[in-house]
């Protein structure tokens, strides 16, 4: 290998040398112009003022253009910042609105549950045959069989055959009783028949579940249709089991020889229910036995007794 000649600079091109040379010339020229302007400002201030005016006229358009570009870029940056800040604030407001709406729904649910619980407690205080108060923890809607599950069982005194009602009206009767829960056959089930009567006029009717959440109402007497839309039904107490005067349903439309009604107590919206003792018509209607009169003690006149032979 041959050693490179002394003084050579590897990687140093002629174009770079020319660039360095012209840069040095421009620096020297700038220094010279600066010294001349400094001398002119000291020796002839008036002439220097004219030079400054010419320089100002030459650089003013360039300065204005640069200022406009700077303002535009600053405005775009500020607008983008304001946009992102507004988007962030909008997101915060949406999250706060959702949280507030959730708290409102929870407060409404608590208020509704408290109202239902108060109504159930008031109903239990008024009922003389209340056995237990429980929560409705489930019910069937998709199948033709209509059941509900109550959170009280035989340890609370619940037995098969006991009627179940809520503050809104009659719900059904107990068909299975476990230790901690019981199954209720709803009045909308096809196997549940409730003796009832019209609140308007007292006409006796029979209510049978249709399996779709409604009731089939039929009068006991065959003849003209006695029902009207909006009529209310209450239990009649006939046959026992269901106590009389419990709200049952409201008629929504007429049928050929009867009507279709909806239950007044909806297990989906009722949180609490009361289990009562079965109604016994003879025990309710039998008058109390008359009180036993005290024995009559005859008083004897001692004078009349001595005068007797």
C-alpha positions as CSV (number, residue, x, y, z in Angstrom):
1,X,0.0,0.0,0.0
2,X,1.1,3.6,-0.8
3,X,0.9,6.1,2.0
4,X,-1.2,9.2,1.1
5,X,0.7,12.4,0.4
6,X,1.4,14.7,3.2
7,X,-1.1,17.6,3.6
8,X,-4.0,15.8,1.9
9,X,-7.4,15.7,3.6
10,X,-9.3,12.5,2.9
11,X,-13.0,13.1,2.3
12,X,-12.5,16.8,1.7
13,X,-14.0,17.8,-1.7
14,X,-13.4,20.8,-3.8
15,X,-17.1,21.9,-3.5
16,X,-16.7,22.0,0.3
17,X,-13.5,24.1,-0.2
18,X,-15.4,26.6,-2.4
19,X,-18.3,26.7,0.1
20,X,-15.9,27.5,3.0
21,X,-14.1,30.1,0.9
22,X,-17.3,32.0,-0.1
23,X,-18.6,31.8,3.4
24,X,-15.4,33.4,4.6
25,X,-15.8,36.1,2.0
26,X,-19.4,36.8,3.0
27,X,-18.3,37.0,6.7
28,X,-15.5,39.5,5.8
29,X,-18.0,41.5,3.7
30,X,-20.5,41.6,6.5
31,X,-17.9,42.8,8.9
32,X,-16.7,45.5,6.5
33,X,-20.3,46.6,5.9
34,X,-20.9,46.7,9.6
35,X,-17.8,48.8,10.2
36,X,-18.8,51.2,7.4
37,X,-22.3,51.6,8.8
38,X,-20.8,52.2,12.3
39,X,-18.4,54.8,11.0
40,X,-21.2,56.4,8.9
41,X,-23.5,56.6,12.0
42,X,-20.7,58.4,13.9
43,X,-19.4,60.7,11.2
44,X,-22.7,61.5,9.3
45,X,-25.8,60.6,11.4
46,X,-28.2,62.2,8.9
47,X,-26.9,60.0,6.0
48,X,-27.0,57.0,8.3
49,X,-30.7,57.7,9.0
50,X,-31.4,57.6,5.3
51,X,-29.6,54.3,5.0
52,X,-31.7,52.9,7.9
53,X,-34.8,54.1,6.1
54,X,-33.9,52.4,2.9
55,X,-33.0,49.2,4.8
56,X,-36.4,49.4,6.7
57,X,-38.2,49.8,3.4
58,X,-36.4,46.8,1.9
59,X,-37.0,44.5,5.0
60,X,-40.5,45.7,5.9
61,X,-42.4,43.3,3.4
62,X,-40.2,40.4,4.4
63,X,-40.9,41.2,8.1
64,X,-44.6,41.5,7.5
65,X,-44.7,38.2,5.6
66,X,-42.8,36.5,8.3
67,X,-45.1,38.0,11.0
68,X,-48.2,36.8,9.1
69,X,-46.8,33.3,8.8
70,X,-45.9,33.3,12.5
71,X,-49.4,34.6,13.4
72,X,-51.0,31.9,11.2
73,X,-48.9,29.2,12.7
74,X,-49.6,30.5,16.2
75,X,-53.3,30.7,15.5
76,X,-53.4,27.2,14.1
77,X,-51.5,25.9,17.2
78,X,-53.8,27.9,19.5
79,X,-56.9,26.7,17.7
80,X,-55.7,23.1,17.8
81,X,-55.0,23.5,21.5
82,X,-58.5,25.0,22.1
83,X,-60.1,22.2,20.1
84,X,-58.4,19.5,22.1
85,X,-59.2,21.4,25.3
86,X,-62.8,21.7,24.3
87,X,-62.9,18.0,23.4
88,X,-61.4,17.1,26.7
89,X,-63.9,19.3,28.5
90,X,-66.8,17.7,26.5
91,X,-65.6,14.3,27.4
92,X,-65.4,15.2,31.1
93,X,-68.9,16.7,30.9
94,X,-70.3,13.5,29.2
95,X,-68.7,11.3,31.9
96,X,-70.1,13.6,34.6
97,X,-73.5,13.5,32.9
98,X,-73.5,9.7,32.8
99,X,-72.4,9.5,36.4
100,X,-75.2,11.9,37.4
101,X,-77.8,10.0,35.4
102,X,-76.7,6.8,37.0
103,X,-77.0,8.3,40.5
104,X,-80.4,9.7,39.5
105,X,-81.5,6.2,38.4
106,X,-80.2,4.6,41.6
107,X,-82.0,7.3,43.7
108,X,-85.2,6.7,41.8
109,X,-84.9,2.9,42.3
110,X,-84.2,3.3,46.0
111,X,-87.2,5.7,46.3
112,X,-89.4,3.2,44.5
113,X,-88.2,0.3,46.6
114,X,-88.7,2.3,49.8
115,X,-92.3,3.2,48.7
116,X,-93.1,-0.4,47.9
117,X,-91.6,-1.6,51.2
118,X,-93.6,1.1,53.1
119,X,-96.8,0.0,51.3
120,X,-96.0,-3.7,52.1
121,X,-95.4,-2.9,55.7
122,X,-98.6,-0.8,55.9
123,X,-100.5,-3.7,54.3
124,X,-99.1,-6.1,56.8
125,X,-100.1,-3.8,59.7
126,X,-103.6,-3.7,58.3
127,X,-103.8,-7.4,57.5
128,X,-104.8,-9.6,60.5
129,X,-103.8,-12.8,58.9
130,X,-100.3,-11.9,57.6
131,X,-97.7,-14.7,57.9
132,X,-94.5,-13.4,56.4
133,X,-93.2,-10.6,54.2
134,X,-90.7,-11.5,51.5
135,X,-89.0,-10.2,48.4
136,X,-90.0,-11.4,44.9
137,X,-86.6,-12.6,43.6
138,X,-87.7,-14.0,40.2
139,X,-90.6,-14.8,37.9
140,X,-91.2,-16.5,34.6
141,X,-92.4,-14.6,31.6
142,X,-91.4,-16.6,28.4
143,X,-93.1,-19.9,29.3
144,X,-96.8,-20.5,29.4
145,X,-96.5,-21.5,33.1
146,X,-96.4,-18.4,35.3
147,X,-94.4,-18.7,38.6
148,X,-92.7,-16.4,41.0
149,X,-90.1,-17.1,43.6
150,X,-90.5,-15.6,47.1
151,X,-87.6,-15.2,49.6
152,X,-89.5,-16.7,52.5
153,X,-90.1,-20.4,53.3
154,X,-91.6,-22.8,55.8
155,X,-89.2,-21.6,58.5
156,X,-91.1,-18.2,58.3
157,X,-94.4,-20.0,58.6
158,X,-95.2,-20.3,54.8
159,X,-97.2,-23.3,53.8
160,X,-98.6,-24.7,50.5
161,X,-101.9,-23.1,49.6
162,X,-101.4,-19.7,51.3
163,X,-102.4,-16.7,49.2
164,X,-99.8,-14.1,48.2
165,X,-100.5,-10.4,47.6
166,X,-98.7,-7.2,47.3
167,X,-99.7,-3.6,47.8
168,X,-101.0,-3.5,44.3
169,X,-103.3,-6.6,44.6
170,X,-103.4,-10.3,44.4
171,X,-100.3,-12.2,43.1
172,X,-101.2,-15.9,43.4
173,X,-100.8,-18.8,45.8
174,X,-98.0,-20.8,47.2
175,X,-97.6,-24.2,45.5
176,X,-94.1,-25.2,46.9
177,X,-92.5,-24.2,50.2
178,X,-88.8,-24.7,50.9
179,X,-86.9,-23.7,54.0
180,X,-85.8,-20.3,52.7
181,X,-87.9,-19.7,49.6
182,X,-91.2,-20.7,48.1
183,X,-92.8,-20.9,44.6
184,X,-95.9,-18.9,43.8
185,X,-98.4,-19.8,41.1
186,X,-99.4,-16.5,39.6
187,X,-103.0,-15.6,38.9
188,X,-102.0,-15.3,35.2
189,X,-101.2,-19.0,35.0
190,X,-103.8,-21.2,33.2
191,X,-104.1,-23.4,36.2
192,X,-105.1,-20.6,38.6
193,X,-108.8,-19.8,38.9
194,X,-109.8,-16.9,41.2
195,X,-113.4,-16.3,42.3
196,X,-113.9,-12.6,41.9
197,X,-116.6,-10.0,41.5
198,X,-117.0,-6.7,39.7
199,X,-116.4,-3.7,41.9
200,X,-119.1,-2.0,39.9
201,X,-122.3,-3.7,40.9
202,X,-120.8,-6.7,42.7
203,X,-121.4,-9.2,39.8
204,X,-119.7,-12.6,40.6
205,X,-117.2,-13.7,38.0
206,X,-114.4,-16.2,37.5
207,X,-110.8,-15.1,36.6
208,X,-108.6,-17.6,34.8
209,X,-105.0,-17.1,33.6
210,X,-104.3,-17.0,29.9
211,X,-100.6,-17.9,30.2
212,X,-99.5,-14.7,28.5
213,X,-99.7,-12.3,31.4
214,X,-103.4,-11.5,31.0
215,X,-106.6,-12.9,32.6
216,X,-109.8,-14.4,31.0
217,X,-112.9,-13.0,32.8
218,X,-116.2,-14.9,32.6
219,X,-119.5,-14.1,34.3
220,X,-121.2,-16.9,36.2
221,X,-124.6,-16.1,34.6
222,X,-125.0,-16.7,30.8
223,X,-126.4,-13.7,29.0
224,X,-125.3,-10.3,27.8
225,X,-121.8,-9.2,28.3
226,X,-121.8,-7.1,31.6
227,X,-118.2,-5.8,31.4
228,X,-116.9,-2.5,30.4
229,X,-113.3,-1.4,29.6
230,X,-111.7,-0.1,32.8
231,X,-113.8,-2.2,35.2
232,X,-112.0,-3.3,38.3
233,X,-112.2,-6.8,39.9
234,X,-111.7,-7.8,43.5
235,X,-111.7,-11.2,45.1
236,X,-115.1,-12.4,46.4
237,X,-113.9,-14.9,49.0
238,X,-116.1,-17.6,47.6
239,X,-114.7,-21.1,48.2
240,X,-112.1,-19.9,50.7
241,X,-108.4,-19.5,50.1
242,X,-108.4,-15.9,48.8
243,X,-109.7,-13.3,51.3
244,X,-112.4,-11.0,49.9
245,X,-111.9,-7.5,48.6
246,X,-108.3,-7.9,47.4
247,X,-107.8,-6.0,44.1
248,X,-107.3,-8.5,41.2
249,X,-107.3,-7.0,37.7
250,X,-108.5,-4.3,35.4
251,X,-110.5,-5.1,32.2
252,X,-108.7,-3.8,29.1
253,X,-111.0,-5.2,26.3
254,X,-114.2,-7.1,25.8
255,X,-114.5,-10.6,24.4
256,X,-117.5,-12.5,22.9
257,X,-119.0,-13.5,26.2
258,X,-116.4,-12.2,28.6
259,X,-113.4,-9.9,28.8
260,X,-109.7,-9.8,29.0
261,X,-108.0,-8.1,32.0
262,X,-104.5,-7.4,33.2
263,X,-103.4,-8.1,36.8
264,X,-103.1,-5.0,39.0
265,X,-100.1,-6.5,40.8
266,X,-97.2,-7.1,38.4
267,X,-94.5,-9.3,39.9
268,X,-92.0,-7.6,37.6
269,X,-92.5,-4.2,39.3
270,X,-93.5,-5.4,42.8
271,X,-90.4,-6.0,45.0
272,X,-92.2,-7.2,48.2
273,X,-95.2,-9.5,48.8
274,X,-97.2,-10.6,51.8
275,X,-98.1,-14.3,52.5
276,X,-101.4,-14.6,54.3
277,X,-103.3,-17.4,55.9
278,X,-106.0,-19.1,53.8
279,X,-109.4,-17.5,54.1
280,X,-112.0,-19.6,55.9
281,X,-115.5,-18.3,55.2
282,X,-117.2,-20.2,58.0
283,X,-114.7,-19.0,60.6
284,X,-115.0,-15.4,59.4
285,X,-118.8,-15.4,59.2
286,X,-119.7,-17.5,62.3
287,X,-120.8,-15.1,65.1
288,X,-119.2,-15.4,68.4
289,X,-121.0,-17.6,71.0
290,X,-123.2,-15.6,73.4
291,X,-121.8,-15.1,76.9
292,X,-122.9,-17.6,79.5
293,X,-125.3,-16.0,82.0
294,X,-124.3,-16.1,85.7
295,X,-126.3,-18.6,87.9
296,X,-129.4,-17.2,89.6
297,X,-129.3,-17.4,93.3
298,X,-132.8,-17.2,95.1
299,X,-132.9,-15.3,98.3
300,X,-134.9,-16.8,101.1
301,X,-136.9,-14.6,103.6
302,X,-136.0,-15.9,107.1
303,X,-139.3,-14.6,108.6
304,X,-141.3,-16.5,106.0
305,X,-139.3,-19.6,106.5
306,X,-139.8,-19.5,110.3
307,X,-143.6,-19.0,109.9
308,X,-143.9,-22.2,107.9
309,X,-145.2,-25.2,109.9
